[in-house]
Amino acid sequence: MFWRKNISKWSDDELLTHYKKTENTEYFGELYNRYIPLLYGVCLKYLKEEEKSKDAVMQLFEVLLLKVKEYDIVVFRTWVYSVVKNHCLQILRKENKELIVDFNSDIMESDSILHLLNEDTEDEDQLKRLRECMEKLPEQQRISIRRFFMEEMSYQDITDTTGYNLKQVKSYIQNGKRNLKNCIEKNQ
């Protein structure tokens, strides 16, 4: 019991670090329990049903337990919010629920390069060129492009997870798309 009281006072970063080092689920369990109200609130916002939201929160423990090892998390709260939101959107997609999306050009990026970034093309040569050109991008552009198009993160999610400011994220995406387009066209 003394050990349990002790870790309850640890910061999110300390719990996360200890879990990654030891893979002891007690550390992650403590961290997870702190965020159950946030997880439930986000799930309820997207799924609109209490039971589905409760089920999603239970599923998320296992999902997060695995995902947390794969990422360098700067701020756990913002990272977990992003993962929960994406988890709910996946549930809705599986149920074929229609989502209303505002395609405001100030918020969303659109371009002819978009279909390549989503890797929906069957042209292996184009995909190969895309991958090669992605590797040539400066790190900030590559990270922003990958998170926006391939991981479907919003500008705000990218800002929260990388520490870049909003203007930087928009710039990295815009310049990265232009650089990708030029690189792909040059290598055709």
Buried (B, 14 or more C-beta within 10 A) or exposed (E): EEEEEEBEEBEBEBBBEBBEEEEEEBBBBBBBEBBEEBBBBBBBEBBEEEEBBBBBBEEBBEBBBEBBEEEEBEEBEBBBBBBBBBBBBEBBEEEEEEEEEEEEEEEEBEBEBEEBBEEEEEEEEBBEBBEEBBEEBEEBBBBBBBBBBEEEBBBBBBBBBBEBEEEBBBBBBBBBBEBBBEBBEEBE
